[in-house]
Amino acid sequence: MKKRILTGWNLRRVIYTVLGIVVIGESAAQHEWMGIFLGTYFASMGIFAFGCAAGNCFGGTCSTKPANKRIR
């Protein structure tokens, strides 16, 4: 878990984390409590590298290789 949080940072993860924190802060200031849950979801995607913020599925096991078959 520690390795996953500290390594593999890219621009997408930084954006998800920063925007999630901004949404949390703005939602708390406006007393919009559902926005805090939304911001927490996006910030956690960036911090823990899951979902879209990882750029791939967890562990890279969901990537597919193109077929080598020729279409005639």
Buried (B, 14 or more C-beta within 10 A) or exposed (E): EEEBEEEEEEEBBEEBBEBBBEBBEEBEEEEBEEBBEBBBEBBBBBBBBEBEBBEEEEEEEEEEEEEEEEEE
